[in-house]
Amino acid sequence: MTDSQRKTMKKNLFIISLLFMLIVIAFIISMNTGFIRLSPIEVIQTLFGYGNEKQHLILFEFRLPRIIISVLVGMGLAVSGCVLQGISRNSLADPGILGINAGAGLTVILFISFFPSTAAAPVFLLPVLAFLGAGITATIIYTLAYKRNEGISPMRLILTGVAVAAGISSAMIVLTLRLSPENYHFVATWLAGSIWGSNWMYVLSVLPWIIVLIPFVFSKARVLNILNLGDLAATGLGASIEKERRILLASAVGLAGASVSISGGIGFVGLIGPHLARQLVGSRHQYLIPASALTGGLLVLIADTIGRWILQPSEIPAGIIVSVIGAPYFLYLLSKLKD
């Protein structure tokens, strides 16, 4: 390892550590944020078992599960976007823009429309159903965007994903017309990107997907680096392109589907997270994947905290806060791509 490589590694590890510390700080601030305010001292006392019953209920039953879910969802969506950008060599790839989130959401809405969402078994089935919906959607998009002898065109992938997402959104609108007022209110909140699954059952339902798939994707960092060189170069280096691409696509779909099943339609996290991480640590996926995960987790946590604080006692869904940032950023990236 050269001196330059050693310096780059130290710098990137420092940035990753700094991102982790920022999540810890945002975590602490979020525990103190809400309609019923808990001071930092009260939070610490409650964490160590010295708070009263009301403080324990607020912190452990309402805020902590929601905060943890925000971080997990942000990590899942950002790593999913990082993988999609890597396998397609498309800087605009994102599970929301490509319609994968919409496919996952459609199956979740279908399920919630016909079955109660409060029982334990359905809660743990939601990520599986979302994975199936996202997988079917990704397969359709991949098949329509792929051309023999040409592979995947970045712009064709985006346009195909937007078209498929529009079709799925239309199907959702038709479904909402048949819902009861209670279910309609839930679906409308879900589509806005609200962290709705805010109890420990939902944490346990999404956690296995995150702790299994993100380390697996990280183990494929070298493969993603090779795929970024192009299909011909990757083949020359001995990579089984289509096999690895399908495996990584399935991992990205799993992360996006599991995240969407709990968080609703939060868009742009898979776009913004990897882009910000790439600016900080470069394009090598050994650093880019963990940096993307931390950036995405931080982004959703801050968005949810702002949404809970800005219009108390009402809330703004985290998806709307992220979209306010993400939509202009997407247009900025699109203008750069045209250049």
Contacts in CASP RR format, 6 or more apart in sequence:
PFRMAT RR
TARGET T0000
AUTHOR 0000-0000-0000
METHOD contacts of the structure
MODEL  1
MTDSQRKTMKKNLFIISLLFMLIVIAFIISMNTGFIRLSPIEVIQTLFGY
GNEKQHLILFEFRLPRIIISVLVGMGLAVSGCVLQGISRNSLADPGILGI
NAGAGLTVILFISFFPSTAAAPVFLLPVLAFLGAGITATIIYTLAYKRNE
GISPMRLILTGVAVAAGISSAMIVLTLRLSPENYHFVATWLAGSIWGSNW
MYVLSVLPWIIVLIPFVFSKARVLNILNLGDLAATGLGASIEKERRILLA
SAVGLAGASVSISGGIGFVGLIGPHLARQLVGSRHQYLIPASALTGGLLV
LIADTIGRWILQPSEIPAGIIVSVIGAPYFLYLLSKLKD
1 9 0 8 1.000
12 280 0 8 1.000
12 281 0 8 1.000
12 282 0 8 1.000
12 287 0 8 1.000
12 291 0 8 1.000
15 280 0 8 1.000
15 281 0 8 1.000
15 291 0 8 1.000
16 281 0 8 1.000
16 287 0 8 1.000
16 290 0 8 1.000
16 291 0 8 1.000
16 294 0 8 1.000
19 280 0 8 1.000
19 291 0 8 1.000
19 294 0 8 1.000
19 295 0 8 1.000
19 298 0 8 1.000
20 294 0 8 1.000
22 294 0 8 1.000
22 298 0 8 1.000
23 71 0 8 1.000
23 294 0 8 1.000
23 297 0 8 1.000
23 298 0 8 1.000
23 301 0 8 1.000
26 298 0 8 1.000
26 301 0 8 1.000
26 302 0 8 1.000
26 305 0 8 1.000
27 67 0 8 1.000
27 71 0 8 1.000
27 301 0 8 1.000
28 40 0 8 1.000
28 43 0 8 1.000
29 305 0 8 1.000
30 63 0 8 1.000
30 67 0 8 1.000
30 70 0 8 1.000
30 301 0 8 1.000
30 304 0 8 1.000
30 305 0 8 1.000
30 308 0 8 1.000
31 38 0 8 1.000
31 43 0 8 1.000
31 59 0 8 1.000
31 63 0 8 1.000
31 64 0 8 1.000
31 67 0 8 1.000
32 38 0 8 1.000
32 39 0 8 1.000
32 40 0 8 1.000
32 43 0 8 1.000
33 305 0 8 1.000
33 308 0 8 1.000
33 309 0 8 1.000
34 63 0 8 1.000
34 308 0 8 1.000
34 309 0 8 1.000
34 312 0 8 1.000
35 308 0 8 1.000
35 312 0 8 1.000
35 313 0 8 1.000
36 58 0 8 1.000
38 46 0 8 1.000
38 55 0 8 1.000
38 58 0 8 1.000
38 59 0 8 1.000
42 51 0 8 1.000
42 55 0 8 1.000
43 59 0 8 1.000
45 51 0 8 1.000
45 55 0 8 1.000
46 55 0 8 1.000
46 56 0 8 1.000
46 59 0 8 1.000
46 60 0 8 1.000
47 59 0 8 1.000
49 56 0 8 1.000
61 199 0 8 1.000
62 198 0 8 1.000
65 197 0 8 1.000
65 198 0 8 1.000
65 199 0 8 1.000
65 200 0 8 1.000
65 202 0 8 1.000
65 203 0 8 1.000
66 195 0 8 1.000
66 197 0 8 1.000
66 198 0 8 1.000
66 304 0 8 1.000
67 301 0 8 1.000
67 304 0 8 1.000
68 203 0 8 1.000
69 195 0 8 1.000
69 197 0 8 1.000
69 198 0 8 1.000
69 202 0 8 1.000
69 203 0 8 1.000
69 206 0 8 1.000
69 262 0 8 1.000
69 263 0 8 1.000
70 195 0 8 1.000
70 263 0 8 1.000
70 297 0 8 1.000
70 300 0 8 1.000
70 301 0 8 1.000
70 303 0 8 1.000
70 304 0 8 1.000
70 318 0 8 1.000
71 297 0 8 1.000
71 298 0 8 1.000
71 300 0 8 1.000
71 301 0 8 1.000
72 203 0 8 1.000
72 206 0 8 1.000
72 207 0 8 1.000
72 210 0 8 1.000
72 259 0 8 1.000
72 262 0 8 1.000
72 297 0 8 1.000
73 195 0 8 1.000
73 206 0 8 1.000
73 259 0 8 1.000
73 262 0 8 1.000
73 263 0 8 1.000
73 266 0 8 1.000
73 269 0 8 1.000
73 297 0 8 1.000
73 300 0 8 1.000
74 259 0 8 1.000
74 263 0 8 1.000
74 266 0 8 1.000
74 269 0 8 1.000
74 293 0 8 1.000
74 296 0 8 1.000
74 297 0 8 1.000
74 299 0 8 1.000
74 300 0 8 1.000
74 301 0 8 1.000
75 210 0 8 1.000
75 214 0 8 1.000
75 293 0 8 1.000
75 294 0 8 1.000
75 296 0 8 1.000
75 297 0 8 1.000
76 210 0 8 1.000
76 213 0 8 1.000
76 214 0 8 1.000
76 255 0 8 1.000
76 256 0 8 1.000
76 258 0 8 1.000
76 259 0 8 1.000
76 293 0 8 1.000
76 296 0 8 1.000
77 95 0 8 1.000
77 255 0 8 1.000
77 256 0 8 1.000
77 259 0 8 1.000
77 260 0 8 1.000
77 263 0 8 1.000
77 266 0 8 1.000
77 267 0 8 1.000
77 269 0 8 1.000
77 270 0 8 1.000
77 296 0 8 1.000
77 300 0 8 1.000
78 269 0 8 1.000
78 270 0 8 1.000
78 272 0 8 1.000
78 273 0 8 1.000
78 274 0 8 1.000
78 277 0 8 1.000
78 292 0 8 1.000
78 293 0 8 1.000
78 295 0 8 1.000
78 296 0 8 1.000
78 297 0 8 1.000
78 299 0 8 1.000
79 213 0 8 1.000
79 214 0 8 1.000
79 217 0 8 1.000
79 252 0 8 1.000
79 255 0 8 1.000
79 289 0 8 1.000
79 292 0 8 1.000
79 293 0 8 1.000
80 95 0 8 1.000
80 100 0 8 1.000
80 252 0 8 1.000
80 253 0 8 1.000
80 254 0 8 1.000
80 255 0 8 1.000
80 256 0 8 1.000
80 259 0 8 1.000
80 270 0 8 1.000
81 93 0 8 1.000
81 94 0 8 1.000
81 95 0 8 1.000
81 252 0 8 1.000
81 256 0 8 1.000
81 270 0 8 1.000
81 271 0 8 1.000
81 273 0 8 1.000
81 274 0 8 1.000
81 292 0 8 1.000
82 217 0 8 1.000
82 270 0 8 1.000
82 273 0 8 1.000
82 274 0 8 1.000
82 277 0 8 1.000
82 285 0 8 1.000
82 288 0 8 1.000
82 289 0 8 1.000
82 292 0 8 1.000
83 217 0 8 1.000
83 224 0 8 1.000
83 248 0 8 1.000
83 249 0 8 1.000
83 251 0 8 1.000
83 252 0 8 1.000
83 255 0 8 1.000
84 90 0 8 1.000
84 93 0 8 1.000
84 94 0 8 1.000
84 95 0 8 1.000
84 98 0 8 1.000
84 249 0 8 1.000
84 252 0 8 1.000
84 270 0 8 1.000
85 91 0 8 1.000
85 92 0 8 1.000
85 93 0 8 1.000
85 94 0 8 1.000
85 274 0 8 1.000
86 93 0 8 1.000
86 224 0 8 1.000
86 227 0 8 1.000
86 228 0 8 1.000
86 285 0 8 1.000
87 224 0 8 1.000
87 227 0 8 1.000
87 245 0 8 1.000
87 248 0 8 1.000
87 249 0 8 1.000
87 252 0 8 1.000
88 152 0 8 1.000
88 154 0 8 1.000
88 157 0 8 1.000
89 154 0 8 1.000
89 227 0 8 1.000
89 228 0 8 1.000
89 230 0 8 1.000
90 152 0 8 1.000
90 154 0 8 1.000
90 157 0 8 1.000
90 158 0 8 1.000
91 154 0 8 1.000
91 275 0 8 1.000
91 333 0 8 1.000
91 337 0 8 1.000
92 154 0 8 1.000
92 158 0 8 1.000
92 271 0 8 1.000
92 330 0 8 1.000
92 333 0 8 1.000
92 334 0 8 1.000
92 337 0 8 1.000
93 154 0 8 1.000
93 157 0 8 1.000
93 158 0 8 1.000
93 271 0 8 1.000
94 267 0 8 1.000
94 268 0 8 1.000
94 269 0 8 1.000
94 270 0 8 1.000
94 271 0 8 1.000
95 101 0 8 1.000
95 134 0 8 1.000
95 252 0 8 1.000
95 253 0 8 1.000
95 256 0 8 1.000
95 257 0 8 1.000
95 260 0 8 1.000
95 267 0 8 1.000
95 270 0 8 1.000
96 102 0 8 1.000
96 165 0 8 1.000
96 256 0 8 1.000
96 265 0 8 1.000
96 267 0 8 1.000
96 268 0 8 1.000
96 270 0 8 1.000
97 158 0 8 1.000
97 161 0 8 1.000
97 162 0 8 1.000
97 165 0 8 1.000
97 267 0 8 1.000
97 268 0 8 1.000
97 271 0 8 1.000
97 330 0 8 1.000
98 138 0 8 1.000
98 141 0 8 1.000
98 157 0 8 1.000
98 158 0 8 1.000
98 161 0 8 1.000
98 162 0 8 1.000
98 164 0 8 1.000
98 165 0 8 1.000
99 137 0 8 1.000
99 141 0 8 1.000
99 161 0 8 1.000
99 162 0 8 1.000
99 164 0 8 1.000
99 165 0 8 1.000
99 168 0 8 1.000
100 134 0 8 1.000
100 135 0 8 1.000
100 137 0 8 1.000
100 138 0 8 1.000
100 141 0 8 1.000
100 252 0 8 1.000
100 253 0 8 1.000
100 256 0 8 1.000
100 257 0 8 1.000
101 134 0 8 1.000
101 256 0 8 1.000
101 257 0 8 1.000
101 260 0 8 1.000
101 264 0 8 1.000
101 265 0 8 1.000
101 266 0 8 1.000
101 267 0 8 1.000
102 137 0 8 1.000
102 164 0 8 1.000
102 165 0 8 1.000
102 168 0 8 1.000
102 169 0 8 1.000
102 172 0 8 1.000
103 133 0 8 1.000
103 134 0 8 1.000
103 135 0 8 1.000
103 136 0 8 1.000
103 137 0 8 1.000
103 168 0 8 1.000
104 130 0 8 1.000
104 131 0 8 1.000
104 133 0 8 1.000
104 134 0 8 1.000
104 137 0 8 1.000
104 256 0 8 1.000
104 257 0 8 1.000
104 260 0 8 1.000
104 261 0 8 1.000
105 130 0 8 1.000
105 133 0 8 1.000
105 172 0 8 1.000
105 190 0 8 1.000
105 257 0 8 1.000
105 260 0 8 1.000
105 261 0 8 1.000
105 264 0 8 1.000
105 265 0 8 1.000
106 133 0 8 1.000
106 168 0 8 1.000
106 171 0 8 1.000
106 172 0 8 1.000
106 175 0 8 1.000
107 129 0 8 1.000
107 130 0 8 1.000
107 132 0 8 1.000
107 133 0 8 1.000
108 126 0 8 1.000
108 129 0 8 1.000
108 130 0 8 1.000
108 190 0 8 1.000
108 260 0 8 1.000
108 261 0 8 1.000
108 264 0 8 1.000
109 172 0 8 1.000
109 175 0 8 1.000
109 176 0 8 1.000
109 187 0 8 1.000
109 190 0 8 1.000
110 175 0 8 1.000
111 117 0 8 1.000
111 122 0 8 1.000
111 125 0 8 1.000
111 126 0 8 1.000
111 129 0 8 1.000
112 183 0 8 1.000
112 186 0 8 1.000
112 187 0 8 1.000
113 175 0 8 1.000
113 178 0 8 1.000
113 179 0 8 1.000
113 183 0 8 1.000
113 187 0 8 1.000
115 122 0 8 1.000
116 122 0 8 1.000
117 123 0 8 1.000
117 126 0 8 1.000
120 201 0 8 1.000
123 201 0 8 1.000
123 202 0 8 1.000
123 205 0 8 1.000
124 201 0 8 1.000
124 204 0 8 1.000
124 205 0 8 1.000
126 205 0 8 1.000
126 261 0 8 1.000
126 262 0 8 1.000
127 205 0 8 1.000
127 206 0 8 1.000
127 209 0 8 1.000
127 254 0 8 1.000
127 257 0 8 1.000
127 258 0 8 1.000
127 261 0 8 1.000
127 262 0 8 1.000
129 261 0 8 1.000
130 257 0 8 1.000
130 258 0 8 1.000
130 260 0 8 1.000
130 261 0 8 1.000
131 253 0 8 1.000
131 254 0 8 1.000
131 257 0 8 1.000
131 258 0 8 1.000
133 257 0 8 1.000
134 253 0 8 1.000
134 254 0 8 1.000
134 256 0 8 1.000
134 257 0 8 1.000
134 260 0 8 1.000
135 250 0 8 1.000
135 253 0 8 1.000
135 254 0 8 1.000
137 164 0 8 1.000
137 168 0 8 1.000
138 249 0 8 1.000
138 252 0 8 1.000
138 253 0 8 1.000
140 164 0 8 1.000
141 157 0 8 1.000
141 160 0 8 1.000
141 161 0 8 1.000
141 164 0 8 1.000
142 152 0 8 1.000
142 249 0 8 1.000
144 160 0 8 1.000
144 164 0 8 1.000
145 152 0 8 1.000
145 153 0 8 1.000
145 156 0 8 1.000
145 157 0 8 1.000
145 160 0 8 1.000
145 161 0 8 1.000
146 152 0 8 1.000
147 153 0 8 1.000
147 156 0 8 1.000
151 231 0 8 1.000
172 187 0 8 1.000
172 191 0 8 1.000
175 187 0 8 1.000
176 184 0 8 1.000
176 187 0 8 1.000
176 188 0 8 1.000
179 187 0 8 1.000
186 196 0 8 1.000
189 196 0 8 1.000
189 317 0 8 1.000
190 196 0 8 1.000
190 264 0 8 1.000
190 265 0 8 1.000
191 264 0 8 1.000
191 265 0 8 1.000
192 265 0 8 1.000
192 317 0 8 1.000
192 319 0 8 1.000
192 320 0 8 1.000
193 263 0 8 1.000
193 264 0 8 1.000
193 265 0 8 1.000
193 266 0 8 1.000
193 267 0 8 1.000
193 317 0 8 1.000
193 318 0 8 1.000
193 319 0 8 1.000
193 320 0 8 1.000
194 263 0 8 1.000
194 264 0 8 1.000
194 315 0 8 1.000
194 317 0 8 1.000
194 318 0 8 1.000
194 319 0 8 1.000
195 262 0 8 1.000
195 263 0 8 1.000
195 300 0 8 1.000
195 304 0 8 1.000
195 317 0 8 1.000
195 318 0 8 1.000
196 262 0 8 1.000
196 263 0 8 1.000
196 264 0 8 1.000
197 262 0 8 1.000
197 263 0 8 1.000
202 262 0 8 1.000
205 261 0 8 1.000
205 262 0 8 1.000
206 258 0 8 1.000
206 259 0 8 1.000
206 261 0 8 1.000
206 262 0 8 1.000
209 254 0 8 1.000
209 255 0 8 1.000
209 258 0 8 1.000
210 255 0 8 1.000
210 258 0 8 1.000
213 251 0 8 1.000
213 254 0 8 1.000
213 255 0 8 1.000
213 258 0 8 1.000
214 255 0 8 1.000
214 289 0 8 1.000
214 293 0 8 1.000
216 251 0 8 1.000
217 248 0 8 1.000
217 251 0 8 1.000
217 252 0 8 1.000
217 255 0 8 1.000
217 289 0 8 1.000
218 285 0 8 1.000
218 286 0 8 1.000
218 289 0 8 1.000
218 290 0 8 1.000
220 244 0 8 1.000
220 247 0 8 1.000
220 248 0 8 1.000
220 251 0 8 1.000
220 285 0 8 1.000
221 284 0 8 1.000
221 285 0 8 1.000
221 286 0 8 1.000
221 288 0 8 1.000
221 289 0 8 1.000
222 285 0 8 1.000
222 286 0 8 1.000
223 239 0 8 1.000
223 244 0 8 1.000
223 248 0 8 1.000
224 248 0 8 1.000
224 285 0 8 1.000
224 289 0 8 1.000
225 284 0 8 1.000
225 285 0 8 1.000
225 286 0 8 1.000
226 233 0 8 1.000
226 234 0 8 1.000
226 237 0 8 1.000
226 239 0 8 1.000
227 234 0 8 1.000
227 239 0 8 1.000
227 241 0 8 1.000
227 244 0 8 1.000
227 245 0 8 1.000
228 283 0 8 1.000
229 237 0 8 1.000
231 241 0 8 1.000
234 241 0 8 1.000
235 241 0 8 1.000
259 266 0 8 1.000
260 266 0 8 1.000
263 300 0 8 1.000
263 318 0 8 1.000
265 319 0 8 1.000
266 300 0 8 1.000
266 318 0 8 1.000
266 319 0 8 1.000
266 322 0 8 1.000
267 319 0 8 1.000
267 322 0 8 1.000
267 323 0 8 1.000
267 326 0 8 1.000
268 322 0 8 1.000
268 323 0 8 1.000
268 325 0 8 1.000
268 326 0 8 1.000
268 327 0 8 1.000
268 329 0 8 1.000
268 330 0 8 1.000
269 296 0 8 1.000
269 297 0 8 1.000
269 299 0 8 1.000
269 300 0 8 1.000
269 322 0 8 1.000
270 292 0 8 1.000
270 296 0 8 1.000
271 326 0 8 1.000
271 329 0 8 1.000
271 330 0 8 1.000
271 333 0 8 1.000
272 295 0 8 1.000
272 296 0 8 1.000
272 299 0 8 1.000
272 322 0 8 1.000
272 325 0 8 1.000
272 326 0 8 1.000
272 329 0 8 1.000
273 292 0 8 1.000
273 295 0 8 1.000
273 296 0 8 1.000
273 299 0 8 1.000
274 288 0 8 1.000
274 292 0 8 1.000
274 295 0 8 1.000
275 329 0 8 1.000
275 333 0 8 1.000
276 295 0 8 1.000
277 288 0 8 1.000
277 291 0 8 1.000
277 292 0 8 1.000
277 294 0 8 1.000
277 295 0 8 1.000
278 288 0 8 1.000
280 291 0 8 1.000
280 295 0 8 1.000
281 287 0 8 1.000
281 288 0 8 1.000
281 291 0 8 1.000
282 288 0 8 1.000
299 322 0 8 1.000
300 318 0 8 1.000
300 322 0 8 1.000
303 318 0 8 1.000
303 319 0 8 1.000
303 321 0 8 1.000
303 322 0 8 1.000
304 318 0 8 1.000
304 321 0 8 1.000
306 316 0 8 1.000
306 321 0 8 1.000
307 315 0 8 1.000
307 316 0 8 1.000
307 317 0 8 1.000
307 318 0 8 1.000
307 321 0 8 1.000
308 315 0 8 1.000
310 316 0 8 1.000
END
